[in-house]
Amino acid sequence: MSENKSERQAPAPASQNTPADRSSEKKERARTNNGARRKQHLEAEVIEEDVEPEDPRFNRELARALHTRDVIRYELIPMRFIKKIYHVHTYTQNDEYFSGKAPDAPFLNSQYDGSFIAGLAQLRYMYAMPVERIVKFFNDNGFDMDKSTAHGLLRKTENLFENLYKALGSVINEDTYIAGDETYHKVLVEDRNKDGKGIKKAYIWVVTAVNTGLVYYFYNNGSRKEDIILDYMKGYRGAFQSDGFSPYRKMAQWLLRLACFQHVKRKFLDCGDDFDAMVIVRLVNYLYHLDHKHKIGEGGWTERDKYKWRQRYALPVMRIIRKKLDRMAADSRLLPKTEKYEAVHYMLNEWDALMNIFTRGDYHLDNNLVERLNRYISLSRRNSLFFRSHAGARRSAMFYSLACSCRLQGVNFFE
């Protein structure tokens, strides 16, 4: 499309290069695949093969070589299952026994290697495949496995990582900047609801250490009671970013609370075509536009530089927003329980926490980091429908903690 003048959105600027320069530049930027750059895939295993003409008239001894061109084809080998048999030999020598030792398995008397369990966990918690679907996938690739066996391997693995999981939960609070949220997932319970189904809407809490890139999901019988998160954050003195849920607001009594501009903006977007609401939305977008002009670590910018920049651009814009909010709140035509009323008073209640974002240069304008992490739970919610028990939900919280921490650290979860 960029080469076709009819599709070009704006004329290209005139080049000052000489014809020789332009020709050399064109050679350097030569592309294939209809203008798209091809990836080299240097990480792939390489197998080279010579291809000779198949024409029966061809005689290599009589032919003279002209040139050789390389044609690349990427092949995919489906999941491989290897059955390793170790012939463990035992000997006797001078009245002593000498015996070989097979590699350890994660569990006593188990025939499954750690790589097998890692593959199960990766498909289940990184790619949101239900265990039943994973087992079917294995079967399609030539390995017959029972669903109960797969569940048992994951259940036993929880015991191996229990101490690591607890350590992860405690080290989060050592970061000076934490973001938190909660999300829901359905779980099977013994008690029946009004529809006669034993399904409960349960909640999973999540906190992430923004600077160190660690994530901790925790589950307490699906409860959303404020005591759960308040007890966990008790004694913390750093910055905590969240939406306007009541327990999070109470934390402002002992820590620096940061709000989320995306939650504020979303409520004004729900007001539809209301002029005043759209003005607030545009002003919030303008804050993002100015904030993204400079990033810490790019162009030599430090956290201190970003802080000074925020003091220049953010405070005047926030003063304009506050005047408009006060005017809308004082308008007698603004009726309670309307979307506009909720949006205006939500932002006013969050005002101090929003202003706290600009007290440093490295605080985020929103809580999107945690929102993106919660997508792993959302995908599971769509594909798996429910956890089979509270114990299964807690086990999933542990695996998600490890998986998402690996993702933020750039570590391959399987490895």
Sine and cosine of phi, psi and omega as CSV:
sin_phi,cos_phi,sin_psi,cos_psi,sin_omega,cos_omega
0.00,0.00,-0.56,0.83,-0.01,-1.00
-0.94,0.35,-0.39,0.92,0.02,-1.00
-1.00,0.07,-0.27,0.96,-0.05,-1.00
-1.00,-0.05,0.87,-0.49,-0.08,-1.00
-0.89,0.46,-0.52,0.85,-0.06,-1.00
-0.93,0.36,-0.36,0.93,-0.02,-1.00
-0.99,-0.14,-0.14,0.99,-0.08,-1.00
-0.95,0.33,0.73,-0.68,-0.04,-1.00
-0.99,0.15,-0.49,0.87,-0.02,-1.00
-0.53,-0.85,0.54,-0.84,0.00,-1.00
-0.91,0.42,0.62,-0.79,0.01,-1.00
-0.95,0.31,0.60,-0.80,0.02,-1.00
-0.91,0.42,0.56,-0.83,-0.01,-1.00
-0.92,0.40,0.72,-0.69,-0.02,-1.00
-1.00,0.07,0.60,-0.80,0.02,-1.00
-1.00,-0.10,0.04,1.00,-0.06,-1.00
-0.96,0.28,0.43,-0.90,0.10,-1.00
-0.97,0.25,0.29,-0.96,0.04,-1.00
-0.82,0.57,-0.61,0.80,0.01,-1.00
-0.90,0.43,-0.66,0.75,0.01,-1.00
-0.90,0.44,-0.66,0.75,-0.03,-1.00
-0.91,0.41,-0.60,0.80,0.00,-1.00
-0.92,0.38,-0.65,0.76,0.02,-1.00
-0.93,0.37,-0.60,0.80,0.02,-1.00
-0.91,0.42,-0.62,0.79,0.01,-1.00
-0.90,0.44,-0.61,0.80,0.03,-1.00
-0.92,0.40,-0.64,0.77,-0.02,-1.00
-0.92,0.40,-0.53,0.85,-0.08,-1.00
-0.99,-0.16,0.32,0.95,-0.03,-1.00
-0.86,0.51,0.70,-0.72,-0.03,-1.00
-0.79,-0.61,0.24,-0.97,0.07,-1.00
-0.76,-0.65,-0.13,-0.99,0.07,-1.00
0.83,0.55,0.75,0.66,0.02,-1.00
0.85,0.52,0.63,0.78,0.08,-1.00
1.00,-0.07,-0.17,0.99,-0.01,-1.00
-1.00,-0.02,0.64,-0.77,0.03,-1.00
-0.96,0.27,0.70,-0.72,0.05,-1.00
-1.00,0.00,0.70,-0.72,0.10,-0.99
-0.96,0.29,0.58,-0.81,-0.02,-1.00
-0.99,0.12,-0.42,0.91,-0.01,-1.00
0.77,0.64,0.85,0.53,0.00,-1.00
-0.93,0.37,-0.27,0.96,-0.02,-1.00
-0.99,0.17,-0.20,0.98,-0.09,-1.00
-0.99,0.16,0.50,-0.87,0.12,-0.99
-0.91,0.41,0.67,-0.74,-0.07,-1.00
-0.93,-0.36,0.79,-0.62,0.12,-0.99
-0.83,-0.56,0.83,-0.56,-0.03,-1.00
-0.96,-0.27,0.61,-0.79,-0.06,-1.00
-0.57,-0.83,0.72,-0.70,0.05,-1.00
-1.00,0.07,0.70,-0.71,0.00,-1.00
-0.89,-0.45,0.89,-0.45,0.00,-1.00
-0.98,-0.19,0.41,-0.91,0.05,-1.00
-0.86,0.51,0.60,-0.80,-0.01,-1.00
-0.98,-0.18,-0.01,1.00,-0.01,-1.00
-0.89,0.45,0.78,-0.62,-0.02,-1.00
-0.88,0.47,-0.33,0.94,0.01,-1.00
-0.98,0.19,-0.23,0.97,-0.08,-1.00
-0.97,0.25,0.75,-0.66,0.07,-1.00
-0.78,-0.62,0.93,-0.38,-0.10,-0.99
-0.90,0.44,-0.53,0.85,-0.02,-1.00
-0.93,0.36,-0.47,0.88,0.00,-1.00
-1.00,-0.05,-0.32,0.95,-0.11,-0.99
-0.99,0.13,0.42,-0.91,0.07,-1.00
-0.91,-0.42,0.80,-0.60,-0.06,-1.00
-0.92,0.39,0.72,-0.69,0.06,-1.00
-0.99,-0.17,-0.86,0.50,0.00,-1.00
-0.32,-0.95,0.22,-0.98,0.05,-1.00
-0.79,-0.61,0.75,-0.66,0.05,-1.00
-0.89,-0.46,0.56,-0.83,-0.02,-1.00
-0.99,-0.11,0.80,-0.61,0.09,-1.00
-0.90,-0.43,0.79,-0.61,-0.09,-1.00
-0.95,-0.32,0.72,-0.69,0.13,-0.99
-0.75,-0.66,0.77,-0.63,0.04,-1.00
-1.00,-0.08,0.82,-0.58,-0.01,-1.00
-0.95,-0.31,0.56,-0.83,0.04,-1.00
-0.91,-0.41,0.84,-0.54,0.09,-1.00
-0.98,-0.19,0.88,-0.47,-0.02,-1.00
-0.85,0.53,0.16,-0.99,-0.06,-1.00
-0.77,0.64,0.77,-0.64,-0.03,-1.00
-0.98,-0.21,0.67,-0.74,0.07,-1.00
-0.88,-0.48,0.84,-0.54,-0.07,-1.00
-0.91,-0.41,0.79,-0.61,0.08,-1.00
-0.99,-0.17,0.97,-0.26,0.00,-1.00
-1.00,-0.05,0.80,-0.61,0.04,-1.00
-0.93,-0.38,0.90,-0.44,0.01,-1.00
-0.99,-0.12,0.89,-0.45,0.08,-1.00
-1.00,0.06,1.00,-0.09,-0.08,-1.00
-0.99,0.11,0.93,-0.37,-0.06,-1.00
-1.00,-0.05,0.62,-0.79,0.05,-1.00
-0.83,-0.56,0.66,-0.75,-0.05,-1.00
-0.74,-0.67,0.34,-0.94,0.13,-0.99
-0.86,-0.52,0.66,-0.75,-0.04,-1.00
-0.48,-0.88,0.85,-0.53,0.01,-1.00
0.80,0.60,0.72,0.69,0.03,-1.00
0.91,0.42,0.31,0.95,0.08,-1.00
-0.88,-0.48,0.48,-0.88,0.03,-1.00
-0.98,-0.20,0.70,-0.71,0.07,-1.00
-0.81,-0.58,0.84,-0.54,-0.07,-1.00
-0.74,-0.67,0.61,-0.80,0.10,-0.99
-0.95,0.32,0.20,-0.98,-0.03,-1.00
-0.71,-0.70,0.85,-0.52,0.04,-1.00
-0.95,0.30,0.41,-0.91,0.04,-1.00
-0.84,0.55,0.58,-0.81,0.01,-1.00
-0.91,0.41,0.56,-0.83,0.15,-0.99
-0.98,-0.20,0.42,-0.91,-0.01,-1.00
-0.86,0.51,-0.52,0.86,-0.06,-1.00
-0.80,-0.60,0.46,-0.89,-0.01,-1.00
-0.90,0.44,0.73,-0.68,0.03,-1.00
0.89,0.46,0.38,0.93,0.02,-1.00
-0.99,-0.12,0.61,-0.79,0.04,-1.00
-1.00,-0.10,0.02,1.00,-0.08,-1.00
-0.99,-0.15,0.79,-0.62,0.03,-1.00
-0.96,0.26,0.30,-0.95,0.03,-1.00
-0.87,0.50,-0.52,0.85,0.01,-1.00
-0.90,0.44,-0.53,0.85,0.02,-1.00
-0.92,0.39,-0.70,0.72,0.00,-1.00
-0.93,0.36,-0.60,0.80,0.04,-1.00
-0.88,0.47,-0.63,0.77,0.04,-1.00
-0.90,0.43,-0.66,0.75,0.07,-1.00
-0.86,0.51,-0.75,0.66,-0.05,-1.00
-0.91,0.43,-0.63,0.78,-0.01,-1.00
-0.90,0.44,-0.72,0.69,0.00,-1.00
-0.92,0.40,-0.59,0.81,-0.06,-1.00
-0.97,0.24,-0.70,0.72,-0.20,-0.98
-0.96,-0.29,-0.28,0.96,0.10,-1.00
-0.99,-0.16,-0.54,0.84,-0.07,-1.00
-0.89,-0.45,0.22,0.98,0.20,-0.98
0.83,0.56,0.57,0.82,0.06,-1.00
-1.00,-0.02,0.82,-0.58,0.08,-1.00
-0.87,0.49,0.44,-0.90,-0.03,-1.00
-0.86,0.51,-0.62,0.79,0.02,-1.00
-0.87,0.49,-0.63,0.78,0.01,-1.00
-0.96,0.29,-0.56,0.83,0.05,-1.00
-0.89,0.45,-0.71,0.71,0.01,-1.00
-0.88,0.48,-0.64,0.77,0.04,-1.00
-0.91,0.42,-0.62,0.78,0.03,-1.00
-0.89,0.45,-0.68,0.74,0.06,-1.00
-0.88,0.48,-0.69,0.73,-0.02,-1.00
-0.89,0.46,-0.63,0.78,0.03,-1.00
-0.91,0.43,-0.40,0.92,0.00,-1.00
-0.98,-0.21,0.30,0.95,0.18,-0.98
1.00,-0.07,0.30,0.95,0.01,-1.00
-0.78,-0.63,0.91,-0.42,-0.04,-1.00
-1.00,0.06,0.89,-0.46,-0.06,-1.00
-0.67,-0.74,0.65,-0.76,0.04,-1.00
-0.99,0.16,0.55,-0.84,0.03,-1.00
-0.89,0.45,-0.60,0.80,0.00,-1.00
-0.90,0.43,-0.55,0.83,0.04,-1.00
-0.92,0.40,-0.69,0.72,0.01,-1.00
-0.89,0.45,-0.70,0.71,0.05,-1.00
-0.88,0.48,-0.65,0.76,-0.02,-1.00
-0.90,0.43,-0.63,0.78,0.03,-1.00
-0.90,0.44,-0.68,0.73,0.02,-1.00
-0.93,0.38,-0.61,0.79,0.00,-1.00
-0.91,0.42,-0.68,0.73,0.02,-1.00
-0.93,0.37,-0.54,0.84,-0.02,-1.00
-0.91,0.42,-0.48,0.88,0.03,-1.00
-0.83,0.55,-0.62,0.78,0.00,-1.00
-0.91,0.40,-0.55,0.84,0.00,-1.00
-0.92,0.40,-0.57,0.82,-0.10,-1.00
-0.98,-0.17,0.13,0.99,-0.10,-1.00
-0.85,0.52,-0.75,0.67,-0.03,-1.00
-0.92,0.39,-0.63,0.78,0.04,-1.00
-0.89,0.45,-0.64,0.77,0.02,-1.00
-0.89,0.46,-0.69,0.72,0.03,-1.00
-0.91,0.43,-0.66,0.75,0.02,-1.00
-0.90,0.45,-0.62,0.78,0.03,-1.00
-0.89,0.47,-0.67,0.74,0.01,-1.00
-0.90,0.43,-0.52,0.85,-0.02,-1.00
-0.99,0.13,-0.52,0.85,-0.08,-1.00
-0.98,0.21,-0.31,0.95,0.04,-1.00
-0.84,0.54,-0.67,0.75,-0.08,-1.00
-0.95,0.33,-0.09,1.00,0.07,-1.00
-0.99,0.14,-0.23,0.97,0.05,-1.00
-0.98,0.19,0.56,-0.83,0.00,-1.00
-0.99,0.12,-0.06,1.00,-0.06,-1.00
-0.61,-0.79,0.92,-0.39,-0.05,-1.00
-0.84,-0.54,0.59,-0.80,0.13,-0.99
-0.86,-0.51,0.58,-0.82,-0.07,-1.00
-0.60,-0.80,0.31,-0.95,0.02,-1.00
-0.19,-0.98,0.01,-1.00,0.11,-0.99
-0.59,-0.81,0.48,-0.88,0.04,-1.00
-0.61,-0.79,0.19,-0.98,-0.11,-0.99
-0.90,-0.43,0.33,-0.95,0.11,-0.99
-0.42,-0.91,0.57,-0.82,0.01,-1.00
-0.99,0.15,0.55,-0.83,-0.02,-1.00
-0.66,-0.75,0.58,-0.81,0.04,-1.00
-0.98,0.19,0.73,-0.68,0.02,-1.00
-0.73,-0.68,0.23,-0.97,-0.01,-1.00
-0.97,0.25,-0.60,0.80,-0.04,-1.00
-0.95,0.32,0.66,-0.75,0.01,-1.00
-1.00,0.00,0.61,-0.79,0.07,-1.00
-1.00,0.05,-0.13,-0.99,-0.07,-1.00
-0.91,0.41,-0.35,0.94,0.03,-1.00
-1.00,-0.02,0.06,1.00,0.02,-1.00
0.99,0.14,0.24,0.97,-0.03,-1.00
-0.94,-0.34,0.63,-0.78,0.03,-1.00
-1.00,0.02,0.84,0.54,-0.03,-1.00
-0.82,-0.57,0.74,-0.68,-0.01,-1.00
-0.84,-0.54,0.61,-0.79,0.11,-0.99
-0.99,0.13,0.95,-0.31,-0.09,-1.00
-0.94,-0.34,0.42,-0.91,-0.07,-1.00
-0.91,-0.42,0.62,-0.79,0.08,-1.00
-0.89,-0.45,0.78,-0.62,0.03,-1.00
-1.00,-0.04,0.50,-0.87,0.03,-1.00
-0.61,-0.79,0.69,-0.72,0.14,-0.99
-0.75,-0.67,0.58,-0.82,0.02,-1.00
-0.73,-0.68,0.68,-0.74,0.09,-1.00
-0.99,0.12,0.95,-0.31,-0.16,-0.99
-0.90,0.43,-0.68,0.73,-0.07,-1.00
-0.96,0.27,-0.66,0.75,-0.05,-1.00
-1.00,0.01,-0.23,0.97,0.07,-1.00
0.94,0.34,0.70,0.71,0.06,-1.00
-0.87,-0.49,0.54,-0.84,-0.08,-1.00
-0.80,-0.59,0.64,-0.77,0.00,-1.00
-0.70,-0.72,0.94,-0.35,0.15,-0.99
-1.00,-0.08,0.64,-0.77,0.08,-1.00
-0.60,-0.80,0.49,-0.87,-0.17,-0.99
-0.72,-0.70,0.73,-0.68,-0.01,-1.00
-0.75,-0.66,0.98,0.21,-0.01,-1.00
0.81,0.59,0.47,0.88,0.06,-1.00
0.97,0.24,0.16,0.99,-0.08,-1.00
-0.98,0.21,0.56,-0.83,0.09,-1.00
-0.93,-0.36,0.31,0.95,-0.02,-1.00
-0.89,0.45,0.61,-0.79,-0.08,-1.00
-0.91,0.42,-0.43,0.90,-0.03,-1.00
-0.87,0.49,-0.47,0.88,-0.07,-1.00
-0.91,0.42,-0.78,0.62,-0.03,-1.00
-0.97,0.23,-0.54,0.84,0.00,-1.00
-0.93,0.38,-0.62,0.78,0.04,-1.00
-0.92,0.40,-0.62,0.78,0.00,-1.00
-0.91,0.41,-0.64,0.77,-0.06,-1.00
-1.00,0.00,0.03,1.00,-0.03,-1.00
-0.87,0.49,0.78,-0.63,0.02,-1.00
1.00,0.02,-0.11,0.99,0.01,-1.00
-0.96,0.26,0.63,-0.78,-0.08,-1.00
-0.84,-0.54,0.13,0.99,-0.01,-1.00
-1.00,0.03,-0.47,-0.88,0.01,-1.00
-0.98,-0.22,0.69,-0.72,-0.01,-1.00
-0.80,-0.60,0.82,-0.57,-0.04,-1.00
-0.94,-0.35,0.68,-0.73,-0.07,-1.00
-0.27,-0.96,-0.02,-1.00,0.16,-0.99
-0.99,0.11,-0.22,-0.97,-0.11,-0.99
-1.00,-0.05,0.38,0.92,0.04,-1.00
-0.86,0.51,0.66,-0.75,-0.15,-0.99
-0.77,0.64,-0.73,0.68,0.00,-1.00
-0.87,0.50,-0.57,0.82,0.01,-1.00
-0.92,0.38,-0.61,0.80,0.01,-1.00
-0.91,0.42,-0.55,0.84,-0.01,-1.00
-0.91,0.40,-0.41,0.91,0.00,-1.00
-0.91,0.41,-0.34,0.94,-0.02,-1.00
-0.87,0.49,-0.22,0.98,0.02,-1.00
-0.94,0.34,-0.43,0.90,-0.06,-1.00
-0.73,-0.68,-0.03,1.00,0.04,-1.00
-0.65,-0.76,0.11,-0.99,0.04,-1.00
-1.00,0.02,0.94,-0.35,-0.05,-1.00
-1.00,-0.09,0.70,-0.71,0.06,-1.00
-0.91,-0.41,0.68,-0.73,0.02,-1.00
-1.00,-0.05,-0.20,-0.98,-0.08,-1.00
-0.74,-0.68,0.88,-0.48,0.00,-1.00
-0.93,0.37,-0.46,0.89,0.00,-1.00
-0.93,0.36,-0.60,0.80,0.06,-1.00
-0.92,0.40,-0.63,0.77,0.06,-1.00
-0.89,0.46,-0.76,0.65,-0.04,-1.00
-0.88,0.48,-0.63,0.78,-0.04,-1.00
-0.88,0.47,-0.62,0.79,0.00,-1.00
-0.93,0.38,-0.58,0.81,0.05,-1.00
-0.96,0.28,-0.53,0.85,0.08,-1.00
-0.90,0.43,-0.51,0.86,0.03,-1.00
-0.93,0.37,-0.21,0.98,0.00,-1.00
-0.98,0.19,-0.05,1.00,0.05,-1.00
0.97,0.24,-0.73,-0.68,-0.10,-0.99
-1.00,-0.02,0.27,0.96,0.01,-1.00
-0.86,0.51,0.78,-0.63,-0.10,-0.99
-0.89,0.46,-0.74,0.67,-0.04,-1.00
-0.89,0.46,-0.63,0.78,0.01,-1.00
-0.91,0.42,-0.65,0.76,0.01,-1.00
-0.91,0.41,-0.53,0.85,0.05,-1.00
-0.90,0.44,-0.70,0.72,0.03,-1.00
-0.89,0.46,-0.67,0.74,0.01,-1.00
-0.87,0.50,-0.71,0.71,-0.01,-1.00
-0.91,0.42,-0.60,0.80,0.01,-1.00
-0.92,0.38,-0.63,0.78,0.06,-1.00
-0.91,0.42,-0.67,0.74,0.06,-1.00
-0.87,0.48,-0.58,0.82,0.02,-1.00
-0.92,0.40,-0.59,0.81,0.09,-1.00
-0.87,0.50,-0.71,0.71,0.02,-1.00
-0.89,0.45,-0.67,0.74,-0.02,-1.00
-0.87,0.50,-0.70,0.71,0.00,-1.00
-0.94,0.33,-0.63,0.78,-0.04,-1.00
-0.92,0.39,-0.55,0.84,-0.04,-1.00
-0.99,0.17,-0.07,1.00,0.03,-1.00
-0.91,0.42,-0.50,0.87,-0.02,-1.00
-0.73,-0.69,0.71,-0.71,0.02,-1.00
-0.83,-0.55,0.62,-0.78,0.01,-1.00
-0.90,0.45,0.77,-0.64,-0.01,-1.00
0.99,-0.10,-0.21,0.98,0.03,-1.00
-0.96,-0.29,0.73,-0.68,-0.01,-1.00
0.91,0.41,0.39,0.92,0.01,-1.00
0.98,0.19,0.18,0.98,-0.04,-1.00
-0.97,0.26,0.74,-0.68,0.05,-1.00
-0.97,-0.26,0.11,-0.99,0.04,-1.00
-0.88,0.48,-0.59,0.81,0.01,-1.00
-0.92,0.39,-0.64,0.77,0.04,-1.00
-0.89,0.46,-0.67,0.74,-0.01,-1.00
-0.91,0.41,-0.60,0.80,0.04,-1.00
-0.88,0.47,-0.71,0.70,0.01,-1.00
-0.89,0.45,-0.63,0.78,0.02,-1.00
-0.90,0.44,-0.64,0.77,0.02,-1.00
-0.91,0.41,-0.59,0.80,0.04,-1.00
-0.90,0.44,-0.51,0.86,0.00,-1.00
-0.96,0.27,-0.73,0.68,-0.14,-0.99
-1.00,-0.09,-0.56,0.83,-0.19,-0.98
-0.98,0.21,-0.69,0.72,-0.10,-0.99
-0.88,0.47,-0.69,0.72,0.05,-1.00
-0.88,0.47,-0.64,0.77,0.01,-1.00
-0.92,0.38,-0.65,0.76,0.01,-1.00
-0.91,0.41,-0.53,0.85,0.07,-1.00
-0.91,0.41,-0.63,0.78,0.04,-1.00
-0.91,0.43,-0.69,0.72,0.01,-1.00
-0.88,0.47,-0.66,0.75,-0.03,-1.00
-0.90,0.43,-0.65,0.76,0.03,-1.00
-0.88,0.48,-0.66,0.75,0.00,-1.00
-0.93,0.37,-0.62,0.78,0.04,-1.00
-0.90,0.43,-0.70,0.71,0.01,-1.00
-0.89,0.46,-0.62,0.78,0.01,-1.00
-0.92,0.40,-0.66,0.75,0.01,-1.00
-0.93,0.38,-0.64,0.77,-0.01,-1.00
-0.91,0.41,-0.52,0.85,-0.01,-1.00
-0.99,0.11,-0.13,0.99,-0.03,-1.00
-0.95,0.31,0.84,-0.54,-0.03,-1.00
-0.92,0.40,-0.29,0.96,0.00,-1.00
-0.99,0.14,-0.13,0.99,0.02,-1.00
-0.99,0.15,0.96,-0.27,-0.11,-0.99
-1.00,0.02,0.63,-0.78,0.05,-1.00
-0.88,0.48,0.40,-0.92,0.04,-1.00
0.92,0.40,0.19,0.98,0.14,-0.99
-1.00,-0.05,0.33,-0.94,-0.03,-1.00
-0.89,0.45,-0.61,0.79,0.00,-1.00
-0.92,0.38,-0.66,0.75,0.03,-1.00
-0.87,0.49,-0.71,0.70,0.00,-1.00
-0.89,0.46,-0.66,0.75,-0.03,-1.00
-0.91,0.42,-0.71,0.70,-0.04,-1.00
-0.89,0.45,-0.75,0.66,-0.07,-1.00
-0.97,0.25,-0.45,0.89,0.11,-0.99
-0.89,0.45,-0.71,0.70,-0.01,-1.00
-0.93,0.36,-0.60,0.80,0.04,-1.00
-0.90,0.43,-0.65,0.76,0.02,-1.00
-0.92,0.40,-0.49,0.87,-0.02,-1.00
-1.00,-0.05,0.07,1.00,-0.18,-0.98
-0.85,0.53,-0.77,0.64,-0.03,-1.00
-0.88,0.48,-0.65,0.76,0.00,-1.00
-0.93,0.36,-0.51,0.86,0.09,-1.00
-0.93,0.36,-0.67,0.74,0.01,-1.00
-0.91,0.40,-0.48,0.87,0.02,-1.00
-0.89,0.46,-0.42,0.91,0.00,-1.00
-0.86,0.50,-0.54,0.84,-0.09,-1.00
-1.00,0.02,0.15,0.99,0.05,-1.00
-0.99,0.14,-0.15,0.99,0.10,-0.99
-0.63,-0.77,0.24,-0.97,-0.01,-1.00
-1.00,-0.01,-0.24,0.97,-0.10,-1.00
-0.96,-0.28,0.07,1.00,0.08,-1.00
-0.98,0.22,0.64,-0.77,0.00,-1.00
-0.98,0.22,0.47,-0.88,0.05,-1.00
-0.96,0.27,-0.29,0.96,-0.07,-1.00
-0.56,-0.83,0.04,-1.00,0.00,-1.00
-0.97,-0.23,0.48,0.88,-0.11,-0.99
-0.91,0.42,-0.42,0.91,0.04,-1.00
-0.85,0.53,-0.74,0.68,0.01,-1.00
-0.95,0.32,-0.60,0.80,0.02,-1.00
-0.87,0.50,-0.64,0.77,0.03,-1.00
-0.92,0.38,-0.60,0.80,0.03,-1.00
-0.91,0.41,-0.57,0.82,0.00,-1.00
-0.94,0.35,-0.21,0.98,0.04,-1.00
-0.90,0.43,-0.47,0.88,0.05,-1.00
-0.89,0.45,-0.62,0.78,0.06,-1.00
-0.94,0.35,-0.63,0.78,-0.01,-1.00
-0.89,0.46,-0.67,0.74,0.03,-1.00
-0.90,0.44,-0.66,0.75,0.05,-1.00
-0.90,0.44,-0.62,0.78,-0.01,-1.00
-0.89,0.46,-0.57,0.82,0.00,-1.00
-0.98,0.20,-0.60,0.80,-0.10,-1.00
-1.00,0.01,-0.59,0.81,-0.08,-1.00
-0.99,-0.15,-0.29,0.96,0.03,-1.00
0.95,0.32,-0.72,0.69,-0.01,-1.00
-0.33,-0.94,0.35,-0.94,0.24,-0.97
-0.99,0.11,0.53,-0.85,-0.07,-1.00
-0.98,0.18,-0.25,0.97,0.01,-1.00
-0.24,-0.97,0.18,-0.98,0.10,-0.99
-0.90,0.44,-0.59,0.81,0.03,-1.00
-0.90,0.44,-0.64,0.77,0.04,-1.00
-0.91,0.41,-0.60,0.80,0.03,-1.00
-0.92,0.40,-0.65,0.76,0.03,-1.00
-0.92,0.40,-0.63,0.78,0.04,-1.00
-0.89,0.46,-0.65,0.76,0.04,-1.00
-0.90,0.44,-0.62,0.78,0.04,-1.00
-0.87,0.50,-0.63,0.78,0.03,-1.00
-0.91,0.42,-0.75,0.67,-0.02,-1.00
-0.90,0.43,-0.65,0.76,0.03,-1.00
-0.90,0.44,-0.57,0.82,0.04,-1.00
-0.88,0.48,-0.73,0.68,0.00,-1.00
-0.93,0.36,-0.68,0.73,-0.05,-1.00
-0.91,0.42,-0.73,0.69,-0.05,-1.00
-0.96,0.30,-0.52,0.86,0.10,-0.99
-0.90,0.44,-0.66,0.75,0.07,-1.00
-0.88,0.48,-0.67,0.75,-0.02,-1.00
-0.88,0.47,-0.70,0.71,0.00,-1.00
-0.93,0.38,-0.49,0.87,-0.02,-1.00
-1.00,0.06,-0.09,1.00,-0.05,-1.00
0.96,0.29,0.43,0.90,-0.01,-1.00
-0.98,-0.19,0.71,-0.70,0.06,-1.00
-0.93,0.38,0.86,-0.50,-0.09,-1.00
-0.90,0.44,-0.60,0.80,0.03,-1.00
-0.88,0.48,-0.71,0.70,-0.02,-1.00
-0.92,0.40,0.00,0.00,0.00,0.00
